[in-house]
Amino acid sequence: MDKLDGKVAFITGAARGQGRSHAVALAREGADIIAIDTTAKVGSVPYPLATADDLAETVRLVEATGRRILARDADVRDSQALARAVEEGVTAFGRLDIVLANAGISTPAPTLEMSDDTWQDMIDINLTGVWKSLKASVPHIIAGGRGGAVIITSSLAAIYANENTAHYSAAKAGLVMLMKVMAKELAPHSIRVNTVHPTTVATDMILNDATYRLFRPDLENPTRADFEEAARTLNRLPVAALEPEDISNAVLHLVSDDAKYVTGATHVIDAGGSL
């Protein structure tokens, strides 16, 4: 018997990166998946965002495990689109047990030089978008009366400060108190709420020129190798960046009965970066 047999998980930002990895990992353990991502453009983001083909690939990978998936284009800034996607998924699969609020962006910029849009897009997606995702989904877990688990993707940036990330760090730190308040509110329903805090993860959000320049401002056109050289100095363990699967392993533990009494926790996966 797999760890998540018969359960259903709602995952935001599921088209690629950590979200796709989480979807596949949970499906391998028996969960059916409600997956959302968006093809909407965000003007302040300096790298290509997910595409419909990316989300279709997540569908293919989940179905290859033998589990079911319902995938929809929905923006975490759009409460109505989120509600429609979740309701459609719950109707199709009959229940909801797990929520992974994972969607997010990265737009590094100096604090006093970033545009109003850069700040606002970050807060709208990485903080408010998480709240909207939880508001649309968690009531379905409550209605099921079986308990459940919520995981919010925060970041090492909520714990350890780096230049040019004030908006990102503020959003990710805000998620910690959102998590703690909801852990108290949802405990009577046997719903556990935790955050995960990865260090740098090798996804499209990180592997792009803007991030390379953030890590290597001393170079005019830094490469991935240049980025990795700098990234290794942030981690105590000898690694430049984690793989999405490394975070999925932690998420799987937290949503399973292996962590049935873990709630209100900040789960750090940082290769020693916060030491």
SEDRENDO-470800 format. One line per 2 residues: number of its first residue (from 1); for each residue x, y, z of C-alpha. Coordinates in pm, 1 decimal, padded with zeros to 6 digits. Layout:
NUM) X,Y,Z ~ ...
END
This chain:
1) 00000.0,00000.0,00000.0 ~ 00136.8,00339.3,-00100.7
3) 00157.1,00627.7,00147.0 ~ -00114.3,00836.0,-00019.9
5) -00353.5,00574.7,-00158.8 ~ -00699.5,00719.7,-00218.3
7) -00597.8,01077.1,-00147.2 ~ -00626.0,01384.8,-00369.6
9) -00378.4,01673.5,-00382.5 ~ -00417.4,02025.5,-00520.4
11) -00088.2,02173.6,-00644.3 ~ -00021.3,02526.1,-00771.9
13) 00266.0,02605.7,-01007.3 ~ 00250.1,02246.7,-01131.2
15) 00359.6,02295.4,-01491.6 ~ 00730.1,02256.0,-01421.3
17) 01001.6,02276.0,-01155.7 ~ 00913.4,02189.4,-00798.1
19) 00539.3,02180.2,-00868.0 ~ 00574.8,01917.7,-01139.0
21) 00813.6,01717.6,-00923.6 ~ 00569.3,01726.2,-00632.0
23) 00283.0,01614.5,-00855.4 ~ 00475.6,01314.2,-00982.4
25) 00609.5,01221.8,-00637.8 ~ 00264.5,01226.1,-00478.5
27) 00110.8,01038.4,-00770.0 ~ 00372.6,00764.6,-00733.3
29) 00251.3,00724.9,-00375.0 ~ -00110.5,00686.0,-00482.7
31) -00255.0,01037.5,-00492.9 ~ -00471.6,01181.1,-00768.1
33) -00372.7,01535.3,-00864.2 ~ -00551.1,01864.1,-00926.9
35) -00285.0,02074.8,-01097.7 ~ -00286.2,02439.1,-01193.4
37) -00046.0,02679.7,-01354.1 ~ -00093.2,02975.7,-01581.8
39) 00018.3,03098.0,-01920.1 ~ -00058.4,03454.7,-01813.2
41) 00227.8,03698.9,-01856.6 ~ 00390.3,03886.7,-01570.0
43) 00572.5,04190.0,-01704.5 ~ 00826.1,04215.0,-01422.6
45) 00949.4,03856.6,-01455.4 ~ 01278.0,03843.6,-01651.4
47) 01261.0,03478.9,-01763.2 ~ 01015.1,03269.3,-01967.2
49) 00716.6,03148.9,-01766.7 ~ 00536.4,02816.1,-01794.7
51) 00355.5,02717.0,-02112.0 ~ 00055.0,02500.8,-02191.4
53) 00298.7,02238.2,-02319.4 ~ 00473.7,02238.0,-01981.3
55) 00147.5,02165.0,-01803.1 ~ 00064.0,01897.1,-02059.7
57) 00396.0,01728.6,-01980.7 ~ 00306.2,01723.6,-01611.3
59) -00019.6,01554.6,-01707.2 ~ 00170.1,01294.4,-01909.1
61) 00413.0,01220.9,-01627.1 ~ 00139.2,01185.2,-01365.2
63) -00071.3,00962.1,-01589.6 ~ 00237.2,00745.6,-01650.1
65) 00227.4,00658.4,-01279.3 ~ -00124.6,00521.9,-01322.6
67) -00292.8,00801.5,-01129.1 ~ -00550.5,01054.4,-01244.6
69) -00488.0,01424.1,-01295.1 ~ -00704.6,01724.6,-01374.7
71) -00496.5,02017.6,-01498.0 ~ -00621.8,02369.6,-01557.3
73) -00480.0,02707.3,-01656.6 ~ -00548.0,02924.0,-01351.9
75) -00359.1,03222.9,-01214.8 ~ -00310.8,03234.6,-00836.4
77) -00403.5,03604.5,-00854.2 ~ -00751.4,03506.8,-00978.6
79) -00971.0,03379.6,-00694.5 ~ -01253.9,03276.9,-00923.8
81) -01027.1,03074.3,-01153.4 ~ -00875.3,02900.0,-00853.1
83) -01216.9,02817.3,-00708.4 ~ -01338.8,02678.6,-01041.4
85) -01033.1,02455.7,-01083.2 ~ -01053.3,02317.4,-00730.3
87) -01428.8,02258.2,-00746.5 ~ -01392.9,02080.4,-01080.2
89) -01120.9,01859.9,-00938.0 ~ -01313.8,01775.7,-00621.7
91) -01618.4,01691.2,-00831.8 ~ -01409.6,01464.1,-01053.1
93) -01217.0,01288.7,-00775.0 ~ -01463.1,01310.3,-00486.8
95) -01244.2,01465.5,-00219.3 ~ -00945.2,01681.6,-00130.1
97) -00681.6,01591.0,00128.4 ~ -00361.6,01779.7,00046.6
99) -00279.9,02131.3,-00070.3 ~ 00063.2,02233.8,-00194.8
101) 00077.3,02612.3,-00239.1 ~ 00389.9,02618.4,-00450.1
103) 00350.4,02877.9,-00727.0 ~ 00594.0,03167.6,-00719.9
105) 00820.4,03401.8,-00913.2 ~ 01167.9,03553.7,-00872.0
107) 01248.3,03907.8,-00984.8 ~ 01574.9,04019.9,-00821.5
109) 01623.3,04395.7,-00796.2 ~ 01778.0,04652.5,-00558.6
111) 01525.7,04750.2,-00292.2 ~ 01522.6,05125.6,-00361.2
113) 01544.9,05091.8,-00738.9 ~ 01282.0,04827.7,-00819.8
115) 00963.5,04948.1,-00986.5 ~ 00627.6,04955.2,-00815.3
117) 00514.0,04676.9,-01049.2 ~ 00808.6,04457.4,-00954.4
119) 00719.4,04488.1,-00586.7 ~ 00345.8,04446.3,-00640.5
121) 00370.2,04147.1,-00875.0 ~ 00585.3,03970.6,-00617.8
123) 00343.7,04030.8,-00331.1 ~ 00040.6,03950.3,-00546.5
125) 00180.2,03613.4,-00656.5 ~ 00414.3,03492.5,-00381.6
127) 00209.3,03605.9,-00082.2 ~ -00147.1,03701.5,-00171.2
129) -00161.1,03427.0,-00433.9 ~ -00084.6,03169.5,-00166.7
131) -00363.1,03301.4,00054.6 ~ -00605.8,03293.7,-00239.0
133) -00498.0,02937.1,-00320.1 ~ -00561.1,02825.5,00037.6
135) -00892.5,03009.3,00056.7 ~ -01011.8,02830.7,-00258.8
137) -00897.0,02484.5,-00156.0 ~ -00873.7,02424.2,00218.3
139) -01250.2,02449.2,00282.4 ~ -01284.6,02131.2,00074.5
141) -01046.8,01950.0,00311.2 ~ -01251.1,02075.4,00607.2
143) -01573.8,01961.6,00441.8 ~ -01431.1,01611.8,00396.8
145) -01396.7,01571.9,00772.7 ~ -01095.6,01341.6,00736.3
147) -00818.6,01587.0,00819.2 ~ -00537.4,01663.7,00579.0
149) -00216.9,01850.3,00513.8 ~ -00117.9,02188.1,00370.9
151) 00235.9,02269.0,00261.2 ~ 00336.2,02623.7,00170.6
153) 00655.3,02674.7,-00027.8 ~ 00854.8,02944.8,00145.8
155) 01231.8,02981.7,00104.7 ~ 01566.1,03007.4,00275.1
157) 01518.1,03376.1,00188.3 ~ 01266.9,03396.4,00474.1
159) 01548.3,03312.4,00714.5 ~ 01870.5,03436.9,00556.3
161) 01895.1,03778.5,00390.5 ~ 02058.7,03846.6,00056.3
163) 02081.3,04171.3,-00136.7 ~ 01830.5,04245.5,-00412.0
165) 01561.8,04017.9,-00269.8 ~ 01366.8,04243.5,-00030.7
167) 01031.0,04187.2,-00201.3 ~ 01090.6,03812.3,-00237.8
169) 01214.0,03775.4,00120.0 ~ 00925.5,03984.3,00255.1
171) 00673.2,03765.0,00074.6 ~ 00838.4,03440.6,00180.2
173) 00870.7,03555.4,00541.8 ~ 00504.6,03656.4,00538.5
175) 00415.6,03299.9,00445.6 ~ 00563.6,03175.9,00771.6
177) 00316.0,03365.9,00987.3 ~ 00032.3,03282.8,00747.3
179) 00125.6,02918.1,00802.8 ~ 00144.9,02949.1,01181.8
181) -00191.9,03122.7,01210.4 ~ -00357.6,02867.4,00984.5
183) -00194.2,02580.2,01173.8 ~ -00373.2,02703.2,01486.5
185) -00701.2,02767.7,01307.6 ~ -00707.4,02431.0,01130.6
187) -00577.6,02207.0,01408.6 ~ -00931.8,02135.7,01538.6
189) -01004.8,01990.1,01193.7 ~ -00693.1,01766.1,01208.6
191) -00542.9,01963.7,00921.7 ~ -00169.0,02019.1,00951.5
193) -00000.6,02326.1,00800.0 ~ 00374.5,02361.5,00745.7
195) 00621.7,02555.7,00534.2 ~ 00921.2,02421.9,00342.3
197) 01228.2,02642.2,00303.1 ~ 01457.2,02533.1,00019.9
199) 01790.6,02683.2,-00064.5 ~ 01859.6,02735.0,-00436.6
201) 01681.5,02472.2,-00647.5 ~ 01772.6,02394.0,-01009.1
203) 01451.0,02505.9,-01179.0 ~ 01366.8,02753.8,-01455.6
205) 01299.9,03017.8,-01188.5 ~ 01666.4,02998.4,-01090.1
207) 01848.2,02883.6,-01403.1 ~ 01825.1,03209.4,-01598.2
209) 02035.8,03515.4,-01672.6 ~ 01871.7,03735.7,-01408.3
211) 01962.3,03494.7,-01130.4 ~ 02309.8,03442.6,-01269.1
213) 02365.3,03819.3,-01254.0 ~ 02226.3,03829.1,-00898.8
215) 02483.1,03575.3,-00786.8 ~ 02767.1,03713.0,-00998.8
217) 02737.6,04093.2,-01020.3 ~ 03112.4,04101.7,-01080.6
219) 03067.2,03957.3,-01431.3 ~ 02903.0,04117.7,-01733.8
221) 02755.9,03795.7,-01877.1 ~ 02775.4,03522.5,-01613.0
223) 02703.2,03162.7,-01711.8 ~ 02548.1,02876.9,-01519.1
225) 02896.8,02761.8,-01424.2 ~ 02972.1,03109.5,-01285.9
227) 02645.5,03102.5,-01091.5 ~ 02721.9,02759.1,-00949.0
229) 03064.6,02872.9,-00834.1 ~ 02900.5,03146.6,-00625.3
231) 02604.6,02934.9,-00515.3 ~ 02834.8,02674.0,-00363.0
233) 02966.1,02934.3,-00120.9 ~ 02615.7,02978.9,00026.5
235) 02573.8,02614.1,00122.0 ~ 02778.4,02433.1,00383.2
237) 02729.1,02100.2,00208.5 ~ 02921.2,02078.7,-00120.5
239) 02634.3,02146.8,-00361.6 ~ 02547.7,02444.4,-00579.7
241) 02173.7,02377.8,-00609.0 ~ 01928.0,02114.9,-00497.6
243) 01713.9,01919.7,-00740.4 ~ 01331.8,01953.2,-00732.1
245) 01308.4,01590.7,-00621.0 ~ 01500.3,01678.6,-00304.1
247) 01219.5,01912.6,-00203.2 ~ 00952.7,01665.6,-00312.6
249) 01097.7,01406.3,-00074.7 ~ 01052.0,01649.1,00214.8
251) 00700.7,01741.9,00100.2 ~ 00602.0,01376.2,00071.4
253) 00716.5,01315.4,00427.0 ~ 00520.4,01612.8,00559.8
255) 00192.0,01523.5,00386.5 ~ 00206.5,01155.7,00480.9
257) 00123.5,00986.9,00810.3 ~ 00497.3,00975.1,00876.8
259) 00452.5,01336.0,00993.7 ~ 00099.1,01304.1,01132.3
261) 00177.8,01519.7,01435.1 ~ 00395.2,01779.9,01261.9
263) 00220.6,02114.6,01223.6 ~ 00321.7,02478.9,01247.7
265) 00677.3,02385.6,01149.4 ~ 00931.2,02557.5,00924.1
267) 01101.7,02268.5,00746.5 ~ 01438.3,02389.1,00616.5
269) 01609.5,02208.6,00326.3 ~ 01911.1,02433.9,00279.1
271) 02228.8,02221.3,00261.0 ~ 02343.8,02410.9,00568.3
273) 02295.9,02751.4,00409.1 ~ 02138.6,02904.4,00717.8
275) 02420.5,02799.1,00950.0
END
